[in-house]
């Protein structure tokens, strides 16, 4: 079966600043596919490139067999939830959801209202359509953002750090919601996350980006990468411990002279 998303030899960055080089991977239909890695490795930039907000330096992205998916060129083929939720603060929850429907459909106001109520009910926020974004908790904002991403009935959702900034209970509830949408509606989900609990709870496959090598250094099921990877960087990430530090390179001038034995000079150093 043809993958829903096919990425081939993708390089991303800005100008001479390369974040990721020669990345190739595929997202299968029905996956909850997680992009992981340390800070600054290009996770969110990769997501922005996949949805068409950023142009790659080289390589290609195909979504459902079509190259160069771009926002702003027609009705979106997928839904997007940004890390902060990105709700419009001057609009009610209902108006935030209705905006895409009024932009991309000829539905009557009653039909739009019915869809808005249905999507809010789907994420557990029935009756919240008249609330303003500043009246919502962090977890509620994320749920509204997911509901808004689904109003056009996409089969593919992109989620940027959905659990970021949430308390453990809200994070668990959001994971359960994402999993139910995947299993109940057959949605394919591509998400950026560094939350190990979420990655292990709902991720079916993942890739790990590395800032130093600018490459994908691991790909597979999260649990398998946790227990079976021979790469210390991968093991460190999935097991929450520091990666081994390479030994220092000896100085070209040879070993340094021994320290003086005077009390002042032999006192322990205080590391910053």
PATIDREN-896568 format. One record per residue: x, y, z of N, C-alpha, C, CB in turn; residue in one letter. Coordinates in nm, 3 decimals. Glycine has a CB too. Layout:
! residues N
X  Y  Z  X  Y  Z  X  Y  Z  X  Y  Z  A
...
//
This chain:
! residues 272
0.083  -0.120  0.000  0.000  0.000  0.000  0.087  0.125  0.000  -0.095  0.000  0.122  X
0.049  0.223  -0.078  0.124  0.349  -0.085  0.111  0.423  0.047  0.074  0.437  -0.201  X
0.222  0.470  0.105  0.213  0.542  0.232  0.136  0.673  0.214  0.354  0.571  0.288  X
0.076  0.718  0.322  0.003  0.845  0.316  0.099  0.962  0.298  -0.080  0.864  0.444  X
0.213  0.957  0.366  0.316  1.061  0.352  0.446  0.993  0.315  0.331  1.144  0.484  X
0.511  1.043  0.210  0.642  0.992  0.168  0.740  1.109  0.162  0.633  0.919  0.030  X
0.845  1.100  0.240  0.949  1.204  0.245  1.077  1.145  0.189  0.970  1.257  0.391  X
1.138  1.214  0.093  1.256  1.161  0.026  1.369  1.264  0.021  1.220  1.116  -0.116  X
1.482  1.228  0.083  1.604  1.309  0.077  1.577  1.456  0.113  1.667  1.301  -0.064  X
1.503  1.477  0.219  1.462  1.612  0.258  1.571  1.680  0.341  1.330  1.607  0.338  X
1.603  1.803  0.304  1.693  1.887  0.383  1.621  2.017  0.416  1.827  1.915  0.306  X
1.629  2.059  0.542  1.556  2.178  0.586  1.649  2.270  0.665  1.433  2.140  0.670  X
1.614  2.397  0.667  1.690  2.497  0.741  1.665  2.634  0.682  1.840  2.465  0.738  X
1.751  2.729  0.716  1.738  2.866  0.666  1.874  2.914  0.620  1.680  2.961  0.776  X
1.882  2.955  0.494  2.008  3.004  0.441  2.115  2.897  0.449  2.052  3.129  0.516  X
2.226  2.930  0.518  2.335  2.834  0.535  2.319  2.749  0.661  2.468  2.906  0.539  X
2.214  2.776  0.738  2.192  2.705  0.864  2.107  2.581  0.837  2.124  2.797  0.969  X
2.168  2.466  0.826  2.099  2.341  0.796  2.061  2.273  0.927  2.187  2.248  0.709  X
1.934  2.236  0.940  1.887  2.166  1.059  1.882  2.015  1.040  1.750  2.217  1.098  X
1.847  1.972  0.919  1.828  1.830  0.892  1.864  1.804  0.747  1.682  1.785  0.923  X
1.939  1.696  0.722  1.984  1.665  0.587  1.943  1.523  0.547  2.136  1.679  0.577  X
1.906  1.510  0.420  1.885  1.379  0.356  1.792  1.289  0.437  2.019  1.309  0.338  X
1.682  1.346  0.484  1.586  1.269  0.563  1.486  1.200  0.471  1.513  1.360  0.664  X
1.469  1.070  0.490  1.371  0.993  0.415  1.292  0.906  0.512  1.440  0.907  0.305  X
1.162  0.912  0.504  1.076  0.827  0.588  0.935  0.827  0.529  1.075  0.878  0.736  X
0.853  0.736  0.579  0.716  0.724  0.532  0.622  0.713  0.652  0.700  0.603  0.439  X
0.503  0.770  0.636  0.397  0.759  0.736  0.285  0.676  0.676  0.345  0.900  0.782  X
0.254  0.564  0.738  0.150  0.476  0.687  0.013  0.522  0.734  0.176  0.331  0.730  X
-0.088  0.486  0.660  -0.225  0.520  0.698  -0.260  0.451  0.831  -0.326  0.478  0.586  X
-0.318  0.528  0.920  -0.355  0.475  1.050  -0.248  0.486  1.156  -0.391  0.334  1.037  X
-0.129  0.536  1.119  -0.021  0.555  1.217  -0.053  0.667  1.315  0.111  0.585  1.145  X
0.001  0.654  1.436  0.030  0.771  1.520  0.182  0.783  1.517  -0.028  0.757  1.671  X
0.229  0.871  1.432  0.370  0.882  1.398  0.429  0.999  1.474  0.391  0.899  1.243  X
0.534  0.972  1.553  0.588  1.074  1.643  0.728  1.115  1.598  0.591  1.023  1.789  X
0.749  1.247  1.591  0.881  1.303  1.560  0.943  1.346  1.692  0.871  1.423  1.458  X
1.058  1.286  1.727  1.120  1.314  1.856  1.264  1.359  1.834  1.115  1.190  1.948  X
1.325  1.407  1.944  1.463  1.452  1.939  1.487  1.562  2.040  1.500  1.501  1.799  X
1.612  1.595  2.061  1.646  1.700  2.157  1.611  1.839  2.106  1.792  1.693  2.190  X
1.627  1.936  2.194  1.597  2.074  2.159  1.687  2.121  2.044  1.614  2.166  2.281  X
1.628  2.194  1.950  1.705  2.253  1.841  1.739  2.159  1.728  1.827  2.307  1.895  X
1.679  2.040  1.726  1.714  1.945  1.619  1.627  1.961  1.495  1.702  1.802  1.671  X
1.522  2.045  1.502  1.441  2.072  1.384  1.307  2.003  1.380  1.516  2.033  1.265  X
1.256  1.958  1.494  1.128  1.885  1.495  1.013  1.969  1.444  1.097  1.837  1.636  X
0.995  2.087  1.502  0.884  2.172  1.461  0.903  2.226  1.319  0.867  2.289  1.558  X
1.029  2.251  1.282  1.056  2.296  1.145  1.021  2.186  1.045  1.203  2.337  1.129  X
1.051  2.062  1.080  1.013  1.950  0.993  0.861  1.944  0.980  1.067  1.817  1.049  X
0.790  1.961  1.091  0.643  1.959  1.084  0.592  2.071  0.996  0.582  1.971  1.225  X
0.649  2.191  1.011  0.608  2.304  0.928  0.636  2.278  0.780  0.679  2.433  0.973  X
0.743  2.206  0.752  0.774  2.172  0.613  0.675  2.070  0.559  0.917  2.117  0.602  X
0.637  1.973  0.640  0.541  1.873  0.597  0.406  1.934  0.561  0.522  1.768  0.705  X
0.364  2.037  0.636  0.233  2.096  0.609  0.240  2.211  0.508  0.170  2.146  0.737  X
0.363  2.245  0.466  0.377  2.344  0.361  0.401  2.486  0.405  0.259  2.342  0.279  X
0.420  2.509  0.535  0.448  2.646  0.580  0.592  2.686  0.550  0.421  2.658  0.730  X
0.683  2.591  0.551  0.822  2.618  0.518  0.860  2.541  0.391  0.915  2.577  0.636  X
0.944  2.602  0.310  0.991  2.539  0.185  1.121  2.466  0.214  1.010  2.645  0.070  X
1.134  2.339  0.174  1.258  2.267  0.201  1.374  2.319  0.119  1.239  2.119  0.175  X
1.494  2.296  0.168  1.614  2.333  0.093  1.633  2.239  -0.027  1.739  2.329  0.185  X
1.597  2.113  -0.006  1.601  2.014  -0.115  1.518  1.895  -0.072  1.748  1.971  -0.149  X
1.493  1.805  -0.168  1.414  1.687  -0.138  1.266  1.709  -0.163  1.435  1.646  0.005  X
1.185  1.609  -0.130  1.043  1.617  -0.161  0.956  1.561  -0.049  1.014  1.542  -0.290  X
0.833  1.612  -0.044  0.730  1.563  0.046  0.606  1.534  -0.038  0.698  1.667  0.160  X
0.554  1.413  -0.026  0.430  1.378  -0.093  0.326  1.337  0.010  0.454  1.264  -0.195  X
0.209  1.399  0.001  0.098  1.362  0.086  -0.011  1.303  -0.001  0.044  1.484  0.167  X
-0.041  1.176  0.025  -0.139  1.102  -0.054  -0.105  1.106  -0.203  -0.280  1.157  -0.030  X
0.025  1.096  -0.233  0.071  1.091  -0.370  0.091  1.224  -0.439  -0.023  1.013  -0.448  X
0.055  1.333  -0.371  0.066  1.466  -0.432  0.184  1.540  -0.373  -0.063  1.547  -0.411  X
0.269  1.597  -0.458  0.386  1.670  -0.412  0.353  1.814  -0.377  0.494  1.667  -0.518  X
0.433  1.868  -0.287  0.428  2.011  -0.259  0.298  2.060  -0.200  0.454  2.085  -0.383  X
0.247  1.989  -0.098  0.125  2.038  -0.031  0.153  2.176  0.027  0.080  1.938  0.082  X
0.062  2.270  0.001  0.080  2.407  0.049  -0.050  2.460  0.105  0.130  2.498  -0.064  X
-0.039  2.523  0.222  -0.155  2.592  0.276  -0.183  2.714  0.190  -0.133  2.631  0.425  X
-0.309  2.748  0.176  -0.346  2.869  0.103  -0.372  2.845  -0.043  -0.239  2.970  0.116  X
-0.365  2.720  -0.090  -0.389  2.691  -0.232  -0.523  2.621  -0.253  -0.276  2.606  -0.288  X
-0.605  2.617  -0.153  -0.735  2.552  -0.164  -0.776  2.494  -0.030  -0.733  2.443  -0.270  X
-0.887  2.422  -0.032  -0.936  2.362  0.091  -0.830  2.269  0.150  -1.066  2.286  0.065  X
-0.795  2.288  0.277  -0.690  2.204  0.338  -0.729  2.056  0.336  -0.663  2.248  0.482  X
-0.630  1.973  0.307  -0.652  1.829  0.303  -0.623  1.764  0.437  -0.566  1.766  0.195  X
-0.579  1.842  0.533  -0.543  1.788  0.664  -0.572  1.894  0.769  -0.393  1.743  0.668  X
-0.574  1.852  0.895  -0.593  1.944  1.006  -0.463  1.965  1.081  -0.702  1.893  1.100  X
-0.448  2.084  1.141  -0.325  2.118  1.211  -0.360  2.176  1.349  -0.240  2.219  1.129  X
-0.291  2.127  1.452  -0.298  2.187  1.584  -0.158  2.236  1.621  -0.352  2.086  1.690  X
-0.143  2.368  1.635  -0.014  2.424  1.671  0.008  2.414  1.821  -0.003  2.570  1.624  X
0.134  2.427  1.862  0.171  2.401  2.001  0.092  2.483  2.100  0.318  2.428  2.020  X
0.070  2.608  2.071  -0.002  2.695  2.164  -0.153  2.688  2.148  0.043  2.838  2.145  X
-0.200  2.613  2.050  -0.343  2.609  2.020  -0.379  2.708  1.911  -0.424  2.636  2.144  X
-0.318  2.828  1.918  -0.337  2.933  1.817  -0.483  2.966  1.794  -0.274  2.889  1.685  X
-0.562  2.970  1.903  -0.701  3.014  1.890  -0.704  3.166  1.875  -0.785  2.970  2.013  X
-0.801  3.214  1.799  -0.818  3.359  1.781  -0.887  3.416  1.904  -0.899  3.391  1.651  X
-0.813  3.500  1.976  -0.862  3.546  2.106  -0.984  3.635  2.102  -0.755  3.618  2.173  X
-1.011  3.696  1.986  -1.127  3.786  1.976  -1.253  3.712  1.935  -1.098  3.897  1.875  X
-1.243  3.582  1.912  -1.358  3.502  1.871  -1.394  3.402  1.978  -1.330  3.430  1.738  X
-1.520  3.365  1.986  -1.562  3.260  2.076  -1.508  3.125  2.026  -1.716  3.257  2.089  X
-1.521  3.026  2.111  -1.482  2.890  2.072  -1.558  2.847  1.947  -1.507  2.791  2.187  X
-1.688  2.870  1.947  -1.769  2.831  1.832  -1.728  2.904  1.705  -1.914  2.858  1.860  X
-1.697  3.032  1.717  -1.655  3.109  1.601  -1.520  3.063  1.548  -1.650  3.258  1.635  X
-1.430  3.022  1.639  -1.302  2.967  1.597  -1.321  2.844  1.510  -1.215  2.933  1.717  X
-1.414  2.756  1.551  -1.439  2.635  1.474  -1.512  2.664  1.345  -1.518  2.536  1.556  X
-1.604  2.760  1.349  -1.688  2.787  1.232  -1.612  2.857  1.120  -1.807  2.872  1.271  X
-1.499  2.919  1.151  -1.429  3.001  1.053  -1.393  2.922  0.928  -1.304  3.061  1.114  X
-1.337  2.801  0.945  -1.300  2.722  0.828  -1.422  2.677  0.748  -1.219  2.600  0.871  X
-1.530  2.646  0.819  -1.651  2.600  0.750  -1.713  2.710  0.665  -1.754  2.550  0.851  X
-1.713  2.832  0.715  -1.768  2.942  0.637  -1.675  2.980  0.521  -1.791  3.064  0.727  X
-1.544  2.953  0.539  -1.447  2.986  0.435  -1.448  2.883  0.322  -1.307  2.995  0.495  X
-1.465  2.755  0.356  -1.444  2.650  0.258  -1.569  2.569  0.224  -1.341  2.559  0.308  X
-1.686  2.612  0.268  -1.807  2.539  0.235  -1.922  2.637  0.210  -1.844  2.439  0.347  X
-2.030  2.582  0.155  -2.151  2.661  0.131  -2.262  2.621  0.229  -2.200  2.642  -0.014  X
-2.224  2.569  0.344  -2.321  2.523  0.442  -2.400  2.640  0.500  -2.252  2.445  0.554  X
-2.522  2.613  0.538  -2.606  2.715  0.602  -2.555  2.740  0.744  -2.756  2.670  0.604  X
-2.589  2.853  0.802  -2.547  2.879  0.941  -2.592  2.771  1.038  -2.601  3.013  0.987  X
-2.713  2.718  1.019  -2.759  2.611  1.108  -2.673  2.486  1.095  -2.906  2.577  1.078  X
-2.634  2.453  0.971  -2.550  2.336  0.950  -2.411  2.356  1.010  -2.539  2.305  0.799  X
-2.358  2.476  0.995  -2.228  2.508  1.054  -2.234  2.493  1.205  -2.184  2.651  1.015  X
-2.339  2.547  1.266  -2.354  2.538  1.412  -2.365  2.393  1.457  -2.478  2.616  1.457  X
-2.433  2.311  1.379  -2.448  2.170  1.414  -2.314  2.098  1.412  -2.546  2.101  1.319  X
-2.231  2.128  1.311  -2.099  2.066  1.302  -2.010  2.113  1.416  -2.033  2.098  1.166  X
-2.016  2.241  1.449  -1.937  2.295  1.560  -1.973  2.223  1.689  -1.960  2.447  1.575  X
-2.101  2.208  1.716  -2.143  2.140  1.839  -2.098  1.994  1.838  -2.296  2.147  1.855  X
-2.105  1.929  1.722  -2.065  1.789  1.713  -1.916  1.771  1.740  -2.101  1.733  1.575  X
-1.834  1.860  1.684  -1.689  1.847  1.703  -1.650  1.877  1.848  -1.614  1.942  1.607  X
-1.717  1.973  1.909  -1.687  2.001  2.050  -1.730  1.885  2.139  -1.757  2.131  2.094  X
-1.841  1.823  2.104  -1.885  1.706  2.180  -1.785  1.592  2.165  -2.025  1.661  2.134  X
-1.726  1.580  2.046  -1.631  1.473  2.019  -1.507  1.484  2.107  -1.590  1.475  1.874  X
-1.468  1.608  2.141  -1.349  1.628  2.225  -1.386  1.653  2.371  -1.266  1.744  2.172  X
-1.512  1.629  2.406  -1.554  1.641  2.545  -1.580  1.782  2.592  -1.453  1.582  2.630  X
-1.613  1.873  2.502  -1.637  2.014  2.539  -1.775  2.061  2.494  -1.528  2.104  2.480  X
-1.874  1.973  2.503  -2.008  2.014  2.465  -2.054  2.133  2.550  -2.106  1.896  2.478  X
-2.117  2.229  2.483  -2.167  2.348  2.552  -2.066  2.458  2.568  -2.217  2.310  2.685  X
-1.945  2.442  2.510  -1.840  2.543  2.529  -1.832  2.643  2.415  -1.706  2.475  2.544  X
-1.927  2.637  2.321  -1.914  2.720  2.200  -1.918  2.869  2.227  -2.021  2.685  2.103  X
-1.980  2.914  2.337  -1.989  3.058  2.364  -1.877  3.110  2.454  -2.122  3.088  2.428  X
-1.789  3.025  2.497  -1.678  3.069  2.581  -1.571  3.137  2.497  -1.617  2.949  2.658  X
-1.496  3.228  2.561  -1.382  3.291  2.497  -1.256  3.212  2.530  -1.369  3.439  2.543  X
-1.155  3.216  2.443  -1.033  3.140  2.470  -0.970  3.170  2.605  -0.933  3.167  2.363  X
-0.978  3.296  2.651  -0.915  3.329  2.780  -0.991  3.272  2.899  -0.903  3.478  2.794  X
-1.105  3.210  2.875  -1.180  3.144  2.982  -1.147  2.996  2.993  -1.328  3.162  2.959  X
-1.060  2.948  2.907  -1.031  2.805  2.900  -0.899  2.772  2.969  -1.027  2.758  2.755  X
-0.892  2.653  3.024  -0.765  2.602  3.077  -0.675  2.560  2.960  -0.788  2.482  3.174  X
-0.549  2.530  2.992  -0.457  2.488  2.887  -0.503  2.363  2.815  -0.321  2.465  2.945  X
-0.551  2.265  2.892  -0.600  2.142  2.830  -0.722  2.164  2.744  -0.630  2.040  2.935  X
-0.812  2.253  2.788  -0.931  2.283  2.709  -0.895  2.352  2.579  -1.028  2.370  2.790  X
-0.796  2.440  2.582  -0.753  2.507  2.459  -0.699  2.406  2.359  -0.645  2.613  2.490  X
-0.622  2.307  2.408  -0.570  2.205  2.317  -0.685  2.124  2.256  -0.473  2.111  2.392  X
-0.787  2.093  2.334  -0.902  2.018  2.284  -0.978  2.099  2.178  -0.996  1.980  2.399  X
-0.996  2.228  2.205  -1.063  2.313  2.106  -0.982  2.318  1.977  -1.084  2.456  2.162  X
-0.850  2.328  1.990  -0.764  2.332  1.871  -0.775  2.203  1.791  -0.618  2.357  1.911  X
-0.786  2.089  1.859  -0.804  1.962  1.788  -0.940  1.958  1.720  -0.788  1.842  1.884  X
-1.044  2.005  1.791  -1.178  2.009  1.730  -1.178  2.098  1.606  -1.282  2.061  1.832  X
-1.111  2.212  1.613  -1.103  2.300  1.497  -1.029  2.233  1.382  -1.033  2.432  1.535  X
-0.926  2.155  1.414  -0.850  2.086  1.309  -0.933  1.981  1.238  -0.727  2.022  1.368  X
-1.043  1.938  1.301  -1.123  1.830  1.244  -1.251  1.875  1.175  -1.157  1.733  1.350  X
-1.281  2.005  1.173  -1.411  2.048  1.123  -1.430  2.019  0.975  -1.429  2.195  1.149  X
-1.321  2.010  0.899  -1.335  1.982  0.756  -1.322  1.832  0.725  -1.230  2.059  0.677  X
-1.333  1.751  0.828  -1.331  1.604  0.814  -1.204  1.552  0.746  -1.452  1.559  0.734  X
-1.086  1.593  0.793  -0.963  1.539  0.733  -0.939  1.397  0.780  -0.843  1.628  0.768  X
-0.856  1.326  0.707  -0.813  1.193  0.750  -0.673  1.197  0.810  -0.817  1.095  0.632  X
-0.613  1.316  0.813  -0.476  1.333  0.859  -0.469  1.454  0.951  -0.378  1.348  0.740  X
-0.410  1.436  1.069  -0.391  1.545  1.165  -0.243  1.563  1.195  -0.470  1.518  1.295  X
-0.198  1.689  1.198  -0.064  1.724  1.243  -0.077  1.795  1.378  0.010  1.814  1.138  X
-0.004  1.747  1.479  -0.011  1.803  1.614  0.129  1.841  1.660  -0.077  1.703  1.713  X
0.148  1.967  1.698  0.279  2.013  1.744  0.278  2.021  1.897  0.314  2.152  1.682  X
0.351  1.931  1.961  0.363  1.924  2.107  0.226  1.934  2.175  0.456  2.038  2.158  X
0.136  1.841  2.150  0.001  1.852  2.208  -0.002  1.851  2.360  -0.084  1.741  2.157  X
0.094  1.785  2.424  0.093  1.775  2.571  0.178  1.881  2.639  0.140  1.639  2.614  X
0.243  1.966  2.562  0.335  2.065  2.621  0.260  2.159  2.715  0.405  2.146  2.511  X
0.314  2.177  2.835  0.258  2.271  2.930  0.139  2.221  3.007  0.221  2.392  2.861  X
0.100  2.095  2.990  -0.017  2.043  3.059  0.024  1.967  3.185  -0.097  1.951  2.966  X
-0.066  1.965  3.284  -0.043  1.884  3.402  -0.059  1.737  3.366  -0.140  1.924  3.517  X
-0.010  1.646  3.449  -0.014  1.502  3.413  -0.154  1.450  3.383  0.044  1.421  3.524  X
-0.255  1.494  3.456  -0.390  1.444  3.432  -0.442  1.493  3.297  -0.485  1.488  3.545  X
-0.425  1.623  3.268  -0.470  1.678  3.140  -0.395  1.613  3.024  -0.450  1.830  3.137  X
-0.264  1.587  3.044  -0.184  1.523  2.940  -0.236  1.382  2.913  -0.036  1.519  2.980  X
-0.267  1.306  3.019  -0.321  1.171  3.003  -0.454  1.175  2.929  -0.338  1.103  3.140  X
-0.541  1.270  2.964  -0.672  1.279  2.900  -0.658  1.316  2.753  -0.759  1.383  2.972  X
-0.560  1.402  2.721  -0.540  1.439  2.581  -0.484  1.321  2.501  -0.444  1.559  2.570  X
-0.395  1.245  2.562  -0.345  1.123  2.495  -0.461  1.028  2.464  -0.240  1.052  2.584  X
-0.550  1.011  2.562  -0.665  0.922  2.542  -0.754  0.972  2.429  -0.747  0.909  2.671  X
-0.771  1.104  2.419  -0.851  1.162  2.312  -0.788  1.134  2.175  -0.869  1.313  2.333  X
-0.657  1.158  2.163  -0.588  1.136  2.036  -0.598  0.989  1.996  -0.439  1.179  2.046  X
-0.579  0.899  2.092  -0.587  0.756  2.062  -0.728  0.716  2.019  -0.544  0.674  2.184  X
-0.829  0.774  2.082  -0.967  0.741  2.045  -1.000  0.792  1.905  -1.065  0.800  2.146  X
-0.948  0.909  1.868  -0.971  0.961  1.733  -0.902  0.874  1.629  -0.921  1.107  1.722  X
-0.783  0.827  1.663  -0.709  0.738  1.573  -0.780  0.604  1.555  -0.567  0.715  1.626  X
-0.823  0.544  1.664  -0.883  0.412  1.658  -1.030  0.417  1.617  -0.870  0.343  1.792  X
-1.102  0.520  1.662  -1.245  0.527  1.634  -1.278  0.583  1.497  -1.311  0.609  1.737  X
-1.199  0.681  1.452  -1.227  0.747  1.324  -1.127  0.710  1.216  -1.228  0.896  1.342  X
-1.023  0.636  1.252  -0.924  0.598  1.153  -0.831  0.710  1.112  -0.991  0.545  1.033  X
-0.819  0.814  1.194  -0.733  0.926  1.159  -0.585  0.886  1.168  -0.761  1.046  1.251  X
-0.508  0.934  1.072  -0.363  0.924  1.080  -0.312  1.049  1.151  -0.298  0.909  0.937  X
-0.222  1.032  1.246  -0.173  1.144  1.327  -0.022  1.152  1.314  -0.215  1.127  1.476  X
0.027  1.271  1.284  0.171  1.300  1.288  0.191  1.405  1.396  0.226  1.349  1.148  X
0.272  1.374  1.495  0.288  1.467  1.606  0.434  1.483  1.646  0.206  1.421  1.725  X
0.467  1.603  1.690  0.595  1.631  1.752  0.577  1.620  1.902  0.650  1.773  1.711  X
0.667  1.552  1.969  0.656  1.541  2.114  0.791  1.508  2.174  0.552  1.435  2.155  X
0.814  1.553  2.298  0.929  1.508  2.375  0.883  1.444  2.506  1.024  1.626  2.404  X
0.750  1.427  2.520  0.693  1.368  2.641  0.695  1.215  2.629  0.548  1.419  2.666  X
0.786  1.150  2.701  0.802  1.006  2.687  0.674  0.930  2.723  0.915  0.958  2.774  X
0.602  0.976  2.825  0.480  0.907  2.862  0.381  0.903  2.746  0.416  0.974  2.984  X
0.367  1.015  2.677  0.276  1.021  2.563  0.328  0.937  2.447  0.257  1.166  2.518  X
0.458  0.945  2.422  0.517  0.870  2.311  0.494  0.720  2.328  0.668  0.899  2.300  X
0.519  0.669  2.449  0.501  0.526  2.473  0.353  0.487  2.479  0.570  0.485  2.601  X
0.267  0.578  2.526  0.126  0.545  2.543  0.052  0.535  2.410  0.059  0.648  2.631  X
0.084  0.624  2.316  0.002  0.629  2.194  0.080  0.616  2.064  -0.075  0.756  2.191  X
0.211  0.633  2.067  0.288  0.630  1.942  0.299  0.490  1.885  0.426  0.687  1.965  X
0.272  0.476  1.756  0.290  0.347  1.690  0.428  0.338  1.625  0.181  0.324  1.585  X
0.477  0.448  1.570  0.612  0.452  1.512  0.668  0.591  1.534  0.611  0.416  1.360  X
0.800  0.603  1.530  0.861  0.734  1.548  0.993  0.741  1.475  0.881  0.765  1.697  X
1.039  0.863  1.455  1.174  0.888  1.409  1.240  0.981  1.510  1.176  0.949  1.264  X
1.371  0.968  1.524  1.446  1.055  1.614  1.545  1.137  1.535  1.516  0.974  1.724  X
1.540  1.269  1.552  1.633  1.361  1.487  1.748  1.392  1.581  1.560  1.491  1.444  X
1.865  1.418  1.524  1.983  1.451  1.604  2.040  1.584  1.557  2.090  1.339  1.593  X
2.057  1.674  1.651  2.103  1.810  1.618  2.246  1.812  1.565  2.093  1.899  1.740  X
2.334  1.732  1.623  2.475  1.737  1.587  2.501  1.677  1.448  2.558  1.665  1.691  X
2.444  1.559  1.422  2.468  1.495  1.293  2.375  1.547  1.184  2.452  1.346  1.306  X
2.267  1.616  1.225  2.166  1.670  1.133  2.100  1.558  1.051  2.229  1.773  1.038  X
2.081  1.444  1.116  2.023  1.328  1.048  1.915  1.263  1.134  2.133  1.226  1.015  X
1.838  1.176  1.069  1.752  1.084  1.143  1.841  0.971  1.192  1.632  1.031  1.055  X
1.848  0.951  1.323  1.939  0.850  1.377  1.865  0.725  1.425  2.019  0.908  1.492  X
1.732  0.727  1.424  1.657  0.609  1.467  1.517  0.613  1.408  1.651  0.599  1.620  X
1.462  0.496  1.383  1.327  0.485  1.330  1.269  0.352  1.374  1.325  0.498  1.175  X
1.145  0.353  1.421  1.082  0.228  1.461  0.978  0.248  1.569  1.186  0.130  1.510  X
0.939  0.140  1.634  0.842  0.147  1.742  0.910  0.202  1.867  0.780  0.007  1.770  X
0.844  0.293  1.939  0.908  0.355  2.055  0.961  0.255  2.157  0.811  0.447  2.122  X
0.882  0.153  2.191  0.927  0.057  2.292  1.050  -0.019  2.244  0.815  -0.042  2.325  X
1.055  -0.052  2.115  1.171  -0.123  2.062  1.296  -0.036  2.067  1.143  -0.168  1.918  X
1.280  0.092  2.037  1.395  0.183  2.043  1.442  0.199  2.187  1.359  0.320  1.983  X
1.350  0.193  2.280  1.385  0.207  2.421  1.470  0.090  2.470  1.259  0.218  2.506  X
1.438  -0.030  2.425  1.502  -0.149  2.480  1.611  -0.207  2.392  1.399  -0.253  2.505  X
1.610  -0.178  2.264  1.696  -0.252  2.172  1.795  -0.167  2.094  1.612  -0.328  2.077  X
1.790  -0.036  2.105  1.880  0.046  2.024  2.023  0.036  2.075  1.833  0.193  2.024  X
2.116  0.020  1.981  2.256  0.018  2.016  2.321  0.155  2.013  2.329  -0.073  1.924  X
2.243  0.258  1.977  2.296  0.393  1.971  2.280  0.459  2.108  2.225  0.477  1.860  X
2.388  0.500  2.173  2.376  0.559  2.307  2.292  0.686  2.310  2.513  0.590  2.362  X
2.286  0.759  2.200  2.204  0.880  2.197  2.056  0.844  2.202  2.234  0.962  2.071  X
2.020  0.738  2.132  1.881  0.694  2.130  1.843  0.635  2.266  1.858  0.589  2.018  X
1.930  0.552  2.319  1.905  0.492  2.450  1.892  0.600  2.558  2.017  0.394  2.486  X
1.975  0.702  2.550  1.970  0.810  2.649  1.837  0.884  2.643  2.085  0.907  2.627  X
1.789  0.910  2.522  1.663  0.983  2.509  1.547  0.901  2.562  1.639  1.020  2.362  X
1.535  0.776  2.520  1.419  0.696  2.555  1.423  0.639  2.697  1.404  0.584  2.458  X
1.538  0.649  2.762  1.549  0.601  2.899  1.581  0.713  2.998  1.656  0.495  2.908  X
1.579  0.836  2.949  1.600  0.953  3.036  1.731  0.947  3.114  1.484  0.967  3.133  X
1.840  0.929  3.045  1.969  0.942  3.111  2.065  1.012  3.016  2.024  0.804  3.156  X
2.173  1.061  3.069  2.267  1.138  2.988  2.345  1.044  2.896  2.364  1.218  3.078  X
2.366  1.090  2.773  2.448  1.013  2.679  2.593  1.020  2.723  2.431  1.066  2.534  X
2.670  0.914  2.697  2.813  0.916  2.733  2.885  1.032  2.665  2.881  0.783  2.695  X
2.975  1.096  2.740  3.053  1.208  2.687  3.186  1.153  2.637  3.074  1.319  2.794  X
3.222  1.182  2.511  3.352  1.133  2.460  3.467  1.187  2.544  3.372  1.173  2.312  X
3.575  1.109  2.559  3.691  1.158  2.636  3.756  1.277  2.567  3.794  1.045  2.655  X
3.817  1.368  2.641  3.880  1.485  2.579  3.997  1.445  2.490  3.928  1.583  2.687  X
4.016  1.521  2.385  4.128  1.496  2.295  4.256  1.550  2.359  4.104  1.563  2.156  X
4.360  1.468  2.366  4.486  1.515  2.428  4.540  1.638  2.356  4.592  1.403  2.428  X
4.599  1.726  2.431  4.658  1.846  2.374  4.780  1.810  2.289  4.697  1.946  2.484  X
4.796  1.886  2.181  4.911  1.863  2.092  5.042  1.891  2.163  4.900  1.950  1.967  X
5.039  1.972  2.267  5.162  2.009  2.338  5.199  1.907  2.444  5.146  2.145  2.401  X
5.119  1.798  2.455  5.151  1.695  2.553  5.079  1.718  2.683  5.299  1.689  2.578  X
5.098  1.629  2.779  5.029  1.641  2.908  5.072  1.766  2.982  5.055  1.519  2.995  X
4.980  1.823  3.057  5.010  1.944  3.133  5.096  1.910  3.253  4.880  2.015  3.178  X
5.167  2.010  3.300  5.255  1.990  3.416  5.171  1.965  3.540  5.348  2.113  3.437  X
5.220  1.886  3.635  5.144  1.859  3.758  5.125  1.987  3.837  5.215  1.754  3.844  X
5.014  1.990  3.914  4.987  2.108  3.994  5.080  2.116  4.114  4.841  2.108  4.039  X
5.095  2.237  4.159  5.173  2.257  4.280  5.101  2.197  4.398  5.200  2.406  4.304  X
5.177  2.155  4.500  5.116  2.096  4.618  5.083  2.198  4.724  5.206  1.991  4.675  X
5.097  2.329  4.693  5.064  2.431  4.791  4.918  2.425  4.825  5.100  2.570  4.740  X
4.882  2.454  4.954  4.741  2.443  4.996  4.648  2.525  4.911  4.727  2.484  5.139  X
4.688  2.647  4.874  4.598  2.733  4.798  4.569  2.674  4.660  4.657  2.874  4.784  X
4.672  2.625  4.591  4.655  2.577  4.455  4.591  2.438  4.450  4.789  2.575  4.385  X
4.599  2.362  4.558  4.542  2.228  4.556  4.399  2.223  4.607  4.628  2.136  4.639  X
4.341  2.339  4.639  4.200  2.341  4.684  4.111  2.297  4.571  4.159  2.482  4.733  X
3.999  2.230  4.603  3.907  2.182  4.499  3.853  2.297  4.414  3.789  2.105  4.562  X
3.839  2.272  4.284  3.781  2.370  4.195  3.630  2.370  4.207  3.823  2.344  4.051  X
3.571  2.487  4.198  3.426  2.499  4.198  3.380  2.512  4.055  3.378  2.619  4.283  X
3.308  2.409  4.006  3.262  2.410  3.867  3.143  2.503  3.852  3.225  2.268  3.821  X
3.134  2.576  3.739  3.020  2.666  3.718  2.893  2.585  3.702  3.043  2.756  3.595  X
//
